[in-house]
Every structure is written in structure tokens, then in C-alpha cells.
Amino acid sequence: MARNARNTKDVRLDAPKGMRAPVLVPRRRQSSDRFGRFTEWIARAMGTPWFLMGLTVFCFAWVLYNTLSPEDLRFDSAALGFTALTLILSLQASYAAPLILLAQNRQDDRDRVQIEQDRQRSERNLADTEYLAREVVALRLALKDVASRDFIRQELRSLLEELEEQKDGAAPESGRADRPRG
């Protein structure tokens, strides 16, 4: 009874859906991507030389067995044009085409996502580059107002020259002032 009360207490229908406990606990889903990965694996395998060689060996063995074996052991008649082999190859082709298309669609989806990510990355890089370019221009403008080392040296030399001229020009006048007039 207490258990029943607790269960009804957990399932509140008067609370918003996100606030209440789930009535039915969903089973853990299998990866929906598993089939897609399987189709890609099949498509990749069908595009290999090993698959082509294996299919060739299979067909060759089929034809050899049904041609050279005793009549009562044959399961596909050469007189009927190897009908069973033709059906098997047709079945393989009918499944291969959609599997390859599924794999291509998945690849297209991945490419689309990658292109979108590349576009966003390029936009960020462009914005960063433009910001850095504006900062460099601002620094260049600010550096025009800042005195450079050569400018300061030149100004100091000109000040020293002015001081020396004043000193040279002021020394004779001060010497004349010390002498008695006469």
C-alpha cells in the first residue's frame, strides 16, 4: 500500500510535464547510427579490389562446379544460363545500390556539417583579422605621436647646442661685467 501511494505521489498530473516523474520509463535506445555505419562499411567493402576479386572467384567457382560436377550434384544448370547465379548477383546489386546511396547521403550530411563549420571558422578568422588590422592601424597612429629614439636624440643635440651657444655667448658678457669700466 505504501508502495502504491509512493508511485501515485511520483506521478503528478497537476505538475508541468518537465517537473513530474515519467509514467513509462523509456527503454534505452540502440544507436540509431549503427545501421548507417553498417551501410558505410558495406559500401566501403564493395569498393575494394578484394571484394571484386572475391566476387570473381565466387562466380568462377559457381560456374566451374555447375559445369564440371556430375549432373545429379549440380544445383544450377548451365543449359538455363545459370539462373540461380544470375538471381544471386541481381539480388546483390539490388541491395548494393541503396546501401551505397545511404552511405553517400551520410557522407553528404557530414560534408554539409563540415562546410558549415569551415564557414563559421572562416568568419571568425576574418573577424579576428579585421580586428587585429584595426589594432595595428591604431598602434601606428599612436606611435606617430610618440617620440622615437632618433627624434629624442636629435632634440637633445639641438638643446645641447643651444645651451653651448648661450654659454659661449653669456661668458664674454659676464666677463665684461666683472671688469671695471674705464
Salt bridges, closest charged atoms under 4 A:
ASP14 OD2 - ARG12 NH2 2.87
ASP33 OD1 - ARG106 NH1 2.49
GLU40 OE1 - ARG44 NH2 3.74
GLU40 OE2 - ARG106 NE 3.07
GLU40 OE2 - ARG110 NH1 2.71
GLU71 OE1 - ARG74 NH1 3.02
ASP109 OD1 - ARG112 NH1 2.81
GLU116 OE2 - ARG119 NH2 2.34
ASP118 OD1 - ARG121 NH1 2.80
GLU123 OE2 - ARG119 NH1 2.40
